[in-house]
């Protein structure tokens, strides 16, 4: 079975955090704590709360449903 949390975190880490100036900048720009960004970057993923995912998506002006379409699940 696919680990959805790992897929979500990997997508955010590779597509969004990695192109940001820093973890701190990503956190500020997306209204989340920097420690949350570090958790997203964990190799095995992190059980990202829906509220955190919603904050990230809202900051990117993206619906959560559109985010899941990006994952190609």
C-alpha positions as CSV (number, residue, x, y, z in Angstrom):
1,X,0.0,0.0,0.0
2,X,1.2,3.5,-0.8
3,X,2.1,5.7,2.1
4,X,0.1,8.8,1.3
5,X,1.8,10.9,4.0
6,X,5.2,10.2,2.5
7,X,4.0,11.1,-1.0
8,X,2.5,14.4,0.2
9,X,5.7,15.3,2.0
10,X,7.9,14.3,-0.8
11,X,6.0,16.3,-3.3
12,X,6.0,19.4,-1.1
13,X,9.7,18.9,-0.3
14,X,10.9,18.3,-3.9
15,X,8.6,20.7,-5.8
16,X,8.2,23.6,-3.3
17,X,10.6,23.6,-0.4
18,X,13.7,22.8,-2.5
19,X,13.1,25.8,-4.7
20,X,12.5,28.2,-1.8
21,X,15.4,30.4,-0.5
22,X,15.3,28.5,2.8
23,X,13.2,26.4,5.1
24,X,12.5,29.6,7.1
25,X,11.3,31.5,4.0
26,X,9.0,28.7,3.0
27,X,7.6,28.5,6.6
28,X,7.0,32.3,6.7
29,X,5.5,32.4,3.1
30,X,3.1,29.5,3.9
31,X,2.1,30.5,7.4
32,X,3.6,27.4,9.1
33,X,6.3,26.8,11.7
34,X,9.9,26.2,10.5
35,X,9.9,22.9,12.6
36,X,7.0,21.7,10.5
37,X,9.0,22.3,7.3
38,X,11.8,20.2,8.8
39,X,9.3,17.4,9.5
40,X,8.1,17.6,6.0
41,X,11.7,17.0,4.8
42,X,12.0,13.8,6.8
43,X,13.0,11.0,4.5
44,X,10.2,8.7,5.7
45,X,7.6,11.5,5.6
46,X,5.5,12.9,8.3
47,X,1.8,12.6,9.2
48,X,1.0,16.1,7.9
49,X,-2.2,17.4,9.5
50,X,-4.9,18.5,7.0
51,X,-4.8,22.0,8.6
52,X,-1.1,22.3,7.7
53,X,-1.8,21.1,4.1
54,X,-4.6,23.5,3.9
55,X,-2.4,26.5,5.0
56,X,0.2,25.5,2.4
57,X,-2.3,25.2,-0.4
58,X,-4.1,28.4,0.5
59,X,-0.7,30.2,0.5
60,X,-0.2,28.9,-3.0
61,X,-3.8,29.7,-4.0
62,X,-4.4,26.1,-4.7
63,X,-7.4,24.0,-3.7
64,X,-6.6,20.8,-1.7
65,X,-8.4,18.8,-4.4
66,X,-6.1,20.3,-7.0
67,X,-3.1,19.5,-4.8
68,X,-4.1,15.8,-4.8
69,X,-4.4,15.9,-8.6
70,X,-0.8,17.1,-8.7
71,X,0.2,13.9,-6.9
72,X,-1.3,11.7,-9.7
73,X,-2.9,9.3,-7.3
